[in-house]
Structures are given as C-alpha cells and as structure tokens.
C-alpha cells in the first residue's frame, strides 16, 4: 500500500479541500471541501483524485459546462472573454471582444457553428468591399448568393431551420467572396430562369455539389419527393405523370388513398 497523501489545500475542479473529514461506514478517507459557489461538501478521497467530483453539485445545473467552456478561445474576429448569464431561453452565452474593440454577447452555439464571427463590423466591411469591387449588388446572382448565406448562417431567418440548423454550410471559396461564386455561375450554365440546386441535399453549397436547375429538376431533387417504380424505372410522381401524360392531381390522390400504383395510373389516365 502506498504512503498516505493528504489532499488538504489542493484544488479539484471548483472544490478547495479544507481538511480531512470522518471516514465513511466502510472506512474510506473523506475530505471537507468548499465549492467556488460557497457551499461546503464532504467528498470521498478517490472521487477527488479521479475527477469524478468537481463541485458541490452546482455544475449539474450548468448546461454542458465541460463542453461549452469557450473562455479564451477565438472565433473569427471574436475573442471569448467570459461566460455570462444564460439568455431567457436558457442558452449559454459569452461576452466576446471583437478585434475592432467592440464587445458583444453571443450565444455559444452561434460561436461554435460560425453563425457569428464579429460584432457586426465584418459584415459591414465585406458589404462595402463587395460593393466597391464587383458592382453587382443589384443583380439576381448577388441576391441568390446573399440568400444562400442567410439561410445557412442567420439564425433569425425563416429558412435557417431547414439549412443552417441542419448543418448546411457554404464552402470557404464562396462564403465571403461573391466574385468567386459569380465566376463559377457564369462558367457553369447560369441563366436567368434557373435556380441554384444542391445535387446531394445532405451536403452544403460548393462548386462540386451545385448546379443550375429549372423548377422541375429542383422539385425532383427534394428530399420529400415520393418515388415509385413503374415499368422497371424509378420515378417521382411528377416525372411519372409527365412521362405517361397522366393527371398529376388524380394520381397523387389515388396514391394517398392507398390505391396500388397500377390502379392510380388507370384512374389518372381515365380522367386526364
């Protein structure tokens, strides 16, 4: 058995060891500790040394304390100064200092996801820079580029929950450089009647995962499409209706009513 090591005066997490306490019923060494929150608690020696106990219990009430302690880290132009009181929804927040000198309180999840990277000065600077370098802020392509950015990074935008909240991002090449996006668009079939479409909806916006598509192509690429196999060919309902000249509305109603595909096709042919 090793020599006894007194833990008095040592710190473990938020606990300062004040001195030894009475052993427990099994004869195990225990210590009286004072937590940073002011409470005192008696902790078994092995729990302190193994790191199993780091507070009087108050840490359990701090959401993701171990993983959300971002103090001292840098995100974009923001340096995390300290943690502050959670917002009204209970979300962890931090006081951050921007490179420009301003301070801003930011949600932890916005910092980690990259949704907020400055006090606001970065967006202003980028807007000014883009306005003076490409003079295309009034074009449809610029509006498409801006629309992609807000869907992916603006937590207050109505479409954020379907994009940024699901992990959809923009590649580094496009994120802060409209000219790069513009050059790709012009070299890859952009036309005024087409919209940008992600080829693989599980991935983000990048040159190798985007194309310019018409409304039909866009609709057929939605994750909510209903696929069927008809004459050994896998088709969406809209593709099936278009290829075999069926009434799409009748076809869809029949499918939703539980009719077989063959029966649904017959009904759509009769009423086309």
C-alpha positions in Angstrom: 0.0 0.0 0.0 1.4 3.5 -0.9 2.1 6.2 1.5 -0.9 8.4 2.6 -1.1 11.7 0.7 -3.0 14.5 2.4 -5.1 16.4 -0.1 -5.7 19.4 2.3 -5.2 22.7 0.4 -5.4 21.2 -3.0 -8.0 22.1 -5.6 -10.1 19.8 -7.7 -12.4 21.5 -10.3 -14.4 24.0 -8.3 -13.6 22.4 -4.9 -10.9 23.5 -2.5 -10.0 20.9 0.1 -10.3 22.3 3.6 -9.3 19.2 5.6 -10.0 15.6 6.4 -13.5 14.6 7.5 -14.7 11.5 9.3 -14.3 8.3 7.4 -17.4 6.7 5.8 -19.0 3.5 7.1 -16.6 1.4 5.0 -13.5 3.2 6.4 -12.8 5.2 3.3 -11.0 8.6 3.5 -13.1 11.7 3.0 -12.5 15.4 2.9 -14.4 18.6 3.7 -14.3 20.8 0.6 -15.5 24.3 -0.2 -17.0 24.9 -3.6 -16.4 28.2 -5.6 -20.2 28.8 -5.3 -19.8 29.0 -1.5 -21.3 25.6 -0.5 -19.4 23.1 1.6 -19.5 19.3 0.9 -17.8 16.1 2.1 -16.3 14.1 -0.7 -14.6 10.7 -0.8 -10.8 11.0 -1.5 -10.8 8.7 -4.5 -13.6 10.7 -6.2 -11.5 13.9 -5.9 -8.4 12.2 -7.3 -10.1 10.5 -10.2 -12.0 13.7 -11.2 -15.4 12.2 -10.6 -16.5 15.0 -8.3 -15.6 18.6 -9.3 -18.2 20.7 -7.4 -20.8 20.6 -4.7 -23.3 19.6 -7.4 -23.8 23.1 -8.8 -22.1 22.1 -12.1 -25.0 19.8 -12.8 -27.2 22.9 -13.2 -24.9 24.5 -15.7 -25.8 23.2 -19.2 -22.9 21.4 -20.9 -20.3 23.1 -18.6 -17.5 20.8 -19.6 -18.1 21.2 -23.3 -19.3 24.8 -23.5 -16.5 26.5 -21.7 -15.3 28.6 -24.6 -13.4 31.2 -22.5 -10.1 32.2 -24.1 -11.0 30.8 -27.5 -11.2 32.9 -30.7 -14.0 32.6 -33.3 -13.4 34.7 -36.4 -12.7 38.2 -35.1 -14.2 37.5 -31.6 -12.2 36.6 -28.5 -14.2 35.0 -25.8 -13.7 37.0 -22.6 -16.0 35.2 -20.1 -19.3 33.3 -19.7 -22.3 35.5 -18.8 -25.8 34.8 -17.7 -27.9 32.5 -19.9 -30.5 34.1 -22.1 -34.2 33.9 -21.5 -34.4 30.5 -23.2 -31.6 29.1 -21.0 -29.0 29.2 -23.8 -25.3 29.6 -22.8 -23.9 33.0 -23.7 -20.4 34.6 -23.7 -19.1 38.1 -23.5 -16.8 38.5 -26.5 -14.4 41.2 -27.6 -14.1 42.0 -31.3 -10.8 42.9 -33.0 -12.3 46.3 -33.7 -12.6 46.9 -29.9 -16.4 46.4 -29.5 -17.8 43.9 -27.1 -20.8 41.7 -27.8 -22.7 39.0 -26.0 -23.0 35.9 -28.2 -24.7 32.5 -27.9 -22.3 29.6 -27.5 -23.9 27.6 -30.3 -23.6 30.6 -32.7 -19.9 30.9 -32.0 -19.2 27.2 -32.5 -21.3 27.0 -35.7 -19.7 30.1 -37.2 -23.0 32.0 -37.4 -21.5 35.0 -35.6 -17.8 35.9 -36.3 -17.7 39.6 -35.3 -19.6 42.3 -33.5 -21.1 43.2 -36.9 -18.2 45.1 -38.3 -17.2 42.1 -40.5 -20.5 42.1 -42.4 -20.3 45.8 -42.9 -16.7 45.6 -44.2 -17.5 42.8 -46.5 -20.5 44.5 -47.9 -18.5 47.7 -48.5 -15.7 45.7 -50.1 -18.0 43.7 -52.4 -19.9 46.9 -53.4 -16.7 48.6 -54.5 -15.0 45.6 -56.2 -17.7 43.9 -58.3 -20.6 46.5 -58.6 -23.1 43.6 -58.9 -25.1 44.0 -55.7 -28.3 44.7 -57.6 -28.1 41.6 -59.8 -30.1 38.4 -59.4 -26.9 36.4 -58.9 -26.0 38.6 -55.9 -29.4 38.1 -54.4 -29.1 34.3 -54.8 -25.6 34.4 -53.1 -26.9 36.5 -50.2 -30.0 34.2 -49.9 -27.7 31.2 -49.5 -25.7 32.9 -46.8 -28.6 34.0 -44.7 -30.3 30.5 -44.9 -27.1 28.9 -43.7 -25.8 31.4 -41.1 -28.6 33.8 -40.0 -30.3 32.1 -37.1 -33.2 34.6 -37.2 -34.0 33.9 -40.9 -37.2 31.9 -41.5 -35.4 29.3 -43.6 -32.5 28.8 -41.2 -34.1 25.8 -39.5 -34.1 23.9 -42.9 -30.5 24.8 -43.7 -28.0 26.2 -41.1 -29.7 24.4 -38.2 -29.3 21.1 -40.1 -25.6 21.7 -40.8 -25.9 23.0 -44.3 -22.9 25.4 -44.9 -21.1 27.2 -47.7 -17.6 26.3 -48.9 -14.8 28.7 -47.9 -14.3 29.6 -51.6 -17.8 31.2 -51.8 -18.7 32.2 -48.3 -17.1 35.6 -48.3 -16.3 36.0 -52.0 -19.2 36.8 -54.3 -16.8 37.2 -57.2 -15.8 33.5 -56.9 -19.4 32.5 -56.8 -20.2 34.7 -59.8 -17.3 33.3 -61.9 -18.5 29.7 -61.1 -22.1 30.5 -62.0 -21.1 32.1 -65.4 -18.9 29.1 -66.3 -21.5 26.5 -65.3 -24.6 27.3 -67.2 -26.3 30.1 -65.2 -29.4 31.5 -66.9 -32.0 34.0 -65.5 -34.7 31.3 -65.4 -32.6 28.8 -63.4 -32.1 28.4 -59.7 -29.2 27.0 -57.7 -29.7 23.4 -56.7 -27.6 21.1 -54.4 -27.1 17.8 -56.1 -26.7 16.0 -52.8 -29.1 17.5 -50.2 -27.0 16.0 -47.4 -24.1 18.3 -48.4 -23.6 22.0 -48.4 -23.1 24.6 -51.1 -19.9 24.2 -53.1 -18.8 24.0 -56.8 -18.8 20.2 -56.8 -22.3 19.9 -55.3 -24.2 22.6 -57.0 -25.8 23.1 -60.4 -28.3 25.4 -62.1 -31.7 23.7 -62.4 -35.2 24.6 -63.6 -38.3 24.2 -61.4 -38.9 20.6 -62.4 -35.3 19.5 -61.7 -35.5 21.3 -58.3 -38.8 19.6 -57.4 -37.5 16.2 -58.3 -34.4 16.7 -56.1 -36.4 17.5 -52.9 -35.9 15.0 -50.1 -39.7 15.0 -49.6 -40.4 13.5 -53.1 -42.4 10.3 -53.3 -40.7 7.8 -55.6 -42.3 4.8 -57.3 -41.1 2.1 -59.6 -43.1 1.8 -62.8 -42.1 -0.4 -65.7 -38.7 -1.0 -64.0 -38.0 2.7 -63.8 -37.7 4.7 -60.6 -39.6 8.0 -60.9 -41.1 10.7 -58.8 -44.8 11.1 -59.2 -44.3 14.3 -61.2 -41.9 12.5 -63.5 -44.4 9.6 -63.9 -47.3 11.9 -64.7 -45.3 13.9 -67.2 -43.8 10.9 -69.0 -47.0 9.0 -69.3 -49.4 12.0 -69.7 -51.3 11.4 -66.5 -53.3 13.8 -64.4 -50.9 14.5 -61.6 -53.6 15.6 -59.1 -55.7 12.4 -59.6 -52.5 10.3 -59.5 -51.4 11.7 -56.2 -54.9 11.5 -54.6 -55.1 7.8 -55.6 -51.7 7.0 -54.1 -52.5 8.8 -50.9 -55.8 6.9 -50.7 -53.9 3.6 -50.6 -54.6 2.5 -54.2 -52.0 0.4 -55.9 -49.7 2.1 -58.4 -51.4 0.4 -61.4 -54.8 1.4 -60.1 -53.6 5.0 -59.6 -52.2 5.1 -63.1 -55.5 3.8 -64.6 -57.5 6.5 -62.7 -55.2 9.2 -63.9 -55.4 8.0 -67.5 -59.2 8.0 -67.4 -59.5 11.5 -66.0 -56.6 13.1 -67.8 
